[in-house]
Amino acid sequence: MNVVLAQIQSCTVNMIRIKCPYCGERDHSEFAYGGDASIKYPNLDASKEEWTEAIFFRENIRGFQKETWHHLNGCRMWLEVDRSTITHEIKSVKPCHPDLQKIMELKK
Amino acid sequence: MTSKRLDNYGKINRDKIFSFSWDHKNYYGYEGDSLASALLANDIKIIGRSFKYHRPRGIMSCGVEESGALVTVGTQDRKDPNVRATTQELYQGLVATGQNAFPSVNFDIGGINNYLSRFFAAGFYYKTFMGIPPFEWGSGTSIWMFFEKIIRKAAGMGKLSRLPDPDHYDHAHDFCDILIVGSGPAGIAAAKEAADKKLDVILVEQDNLLGGDQLAESDFDIEANYTELKSLGVRVMHRTTAFGLYDNCVLGLLERVTDHTGIVNQSLPRQRFWTIRAKHIIVGSGSFERHIAFNNNDIPGIMTVNASKHYLNRYGILTGKNIVITTNNDSVYPTAGALFEAGAKVTVLDARRDINLEKKISDNIEVRNGCVPYNINGSREINSIDIAETSNNPFRKTDTINCDHVLMSGGWSPAVHLLSHRGEKATWNKEHLCFLPGDTKEKISMIGSARGIWNKDDCIKSGIAGTLEAMNKMGLSKTNYFFPKEGGWKNAIQPLYEVKYNKSRSKSFVDYQHDVTADDIRLAHREGFISVEHLKRYTTLGMANDQGKMGNIIGISLMADLLDKEIPEVGTTVFRPPFTPISIGALAGRNVGKHFRPLRITPMHQWNLNNGAVMIEAGLYQRPWYFPKKNETLSDAYIRETTIVRKSVGICDVTSLGKIAVQGPDATEFINRIYTNPFAKLPIGKTRYGIMLRDDGMVMDDGTSWRLSEHEYLMTTSTAQAGKVMSWLEELLQTRWTDLQVNVTSVSEQWAAAAISGPKSREVLQNCIEDPSLIENENFPFMGFISTNLKGGIPCRIVRISFSGELGYEVYIVSDYANTMMDMLWKEVKEFNGCLYGLEALGALRVEKGHVTGAELDGRTTIEDAGLAKMASTKKSYIGSAMRKRGVLDSMEREQLVGFFPVNKNQNFDAGTIVCEKDNIEGFGIGRITSVTHSPELGHWIGIGFVKGGKEKWKNTVLIGSDPVRNKQMELQVVSPHMIDPEGKRMHA
């Protein structure tokens, strides 16, 4: 993430806390927002049209949406976060990678 | 108004006397005084000048809603403008000055604006500087720019010092179960109840003393309350403002740590910016007493009723001798009694006809029912007040009362600000004439007068109910609780917002701070700005630093009246953080100066400095810029360094490049998918230059990857993109290609690197490694890679790559050995009369070769634009392959990488120059120059950049380089970007 942007962000009130499955609950300033976690990226040899759909078209959700966050200044895990765009409430956080998900389940 | 200190009143410490200066004169006050109370004790009447009309203003309140007594505190770099004198604690040596006045608030030349006031009505600037009628003469930006300077001088508030802030500020974080805002009767009750229930409680109070409105009671015991709260374990934060309420019960607080001492304490921050996470928030932020709009309602000597009670019982000051209290509600009567007992003559004008008071008041207080204030006579102080009777419509003067002090109470407005920050709309209550906080689903409870409860006993009950509600919402209990009903006065409040003056020119202020009058509201209505949001912006109602705490409701009620609507239909504007102004310094905290962002240094940083490097920041890194000999300028130095590299040899610290270890059985497949060019068949011991695209087909970064073994690569990235590429690879592996068995690790810090460039570089390197034969040309061709040892058995990795176009190598070594390596290399380089070179020479060498960097790969460039189309494989799919030829990206008209020569070889140019056709020098032109350098080899300035259609289209045409920023223009010739050794013979030598 852009360093200056991160600085500006750290100057504002940190409202969101994300429960990283590996590191525990942390301020969102440790994380970088990724994107829409519901997108299934097509194969590399897929058509231009499929890629256009995957890259440029997004739902503008009012309510809970699945999004990816990168624990940039932590364990560097990519996480799937179910967050409300209205209240910032977070329903669930899990690793994006299915194998990491399994390992985290076992740890519990 | 004649104010004086009384002997037997107040909570100040008369044993400790402070001297302070006001407008360059010395005065005295006591410990426990506010600046305002100390000024009142010295009977100083005029404290400020108003925003537009420069009217004299005095102290109008006793708290954060103050609109009159805005002053500048401190001097030079510690000058703090727009400080509310009412909330500034007095300290020994405090220096305060009046503002928005010349030469002083007492005599202000700008006061002439008051006589020109009919020209300065709402919307004056918008109308006038859109052009002057009848022909809209002078419309446009330039006339505005001209007048703006004058206007900014005339209107406004305090001036900043413009010097760097010498104080430091901290950011702090904390957690608690329940956070209570406000320590009035409700807040204290809530805190005690919660602490009793063994909850972790923080009580926040913006004042230096606990008590809230109880500070205006003569018998309130601050110490006892404080001790009890402490013994219960309540964490009390005073001098701390809850300025904003955010999602998930996150509260922003500003703690003033040393503002009240005037002492610079290096071990303490001036202010602390707190982020507190509570499980539940209880807001007992109190309420504000409103004023009444009537003619000349701003003459010094005017004040809200409750404020005078605070001055009496907190500061021991009787604010007037002959006082007229005007009201529409019951709240003023205890104050009237107290002021009378303190020795003032008191007359009450109550707008209501029939009232029946709870407690009988002294017969010596004259109460005139059905009377309202109509006009104040006086200019610098109050001489008398004209009164009108409610029975007359329209109002007219019926009587005049001589007085020196007028107190107003137009009703009370709960401070619903914090709830408003959460987007909860307040609802208008017709019975109590105020906006009451609405219900919220969030874990927030409103208590006390912030809930519209006026009666103290009920406030205490509401505090306890608030804690019970909190515990229920937190799931800790299931107790029945109830909040007392709003209100609490025996007689109903009667609407009274404006007493309309019947003469044409009136000054009935609605918003004191921005000089918004009732007439301005009517003007806005006539001109169609009837929505409350438009009204606000057109008249600037509620946009001063009190954010409409007193005046907003009057403004809204006037608009409702004009529209013949009810107040709820007109609505209210949303309050946004901060509740009171907070300094930028507190927001920045410690992220200033050198700490604004982290600084990265390479392991040979000190080595570079020892050898005379001048450093420059690149990305976050400190990199050597150039190594000047005696008296050399930057330009001298880099030209010398460049020349020596081309002729003999030079070394350069290139540690800042990103380095990523890519390991695992699928490493080859992974690398092959992310680079545009084929990597599947890269042999072990070879390295390859690669380009990465983004999903959308634009170039993301370039770099090299070396195959260390069957399943292991080392990837280098550009300095600037190192972090981004690392995140990107992690994203791909963790979210998209979860079946690939690959691990990526950043090893940027682990490896130091030096580039050795120039025809003599092989000889230099051979003298430094254990087995010189390993890097003979036939054993170690261009793009080769080996792991070997430097002399002394120091393991290193060597790649034969070249950014300069010369024969060149990069040597990578474990960071701890960086200095040893540099010593070793430098000793050999000196043998060949070589040099150290910095980033400037590195840039010159690469521009001569037409190599692209971040200046060219700026996120808008396709691989074709960059002239690297042959690196885009057609035989495989990779990230970006589907999208890179979509639509406009495939157009022949796109900008392509070219080289530029000045036609006149003595001319130079700068990066950023716009390239245009000869007869069409305008707009974005047809291209741009991105990187420039003086080329010692060619003997003139050269540049690379982009031009639409590329070299083929323009090679025989003279183009114009236009540099409007530097006011330069030159003729350009378009050439190949590969300006030196285009066949690459040298680097293969």
Interface residues (C-beta under 8 A of the other chain):
Chain A: M1 V3 V4 Q7 S10 C11 T12 V13 N14 M15 I16 R17 A32 G34 A37 Y41 P42 N43 L44 D45 A46 S47 K48 E50 W51 T52 A54 I55 F56 T68 H70 L72 R76 M77 W78 T87 H88 E89 P95 C96 H97 P98 D99 L100
Chain B: G244 Y246 D247 N248 V250 G252 T275 R277 L587 A588 G589 N591 F596 R597 P598 L620 R673 D695 D696 G723 S727 E730 E731 L733 Q734 T735 R736 T738 S877 Y878 I879 S881 A882 M883 K885 R886
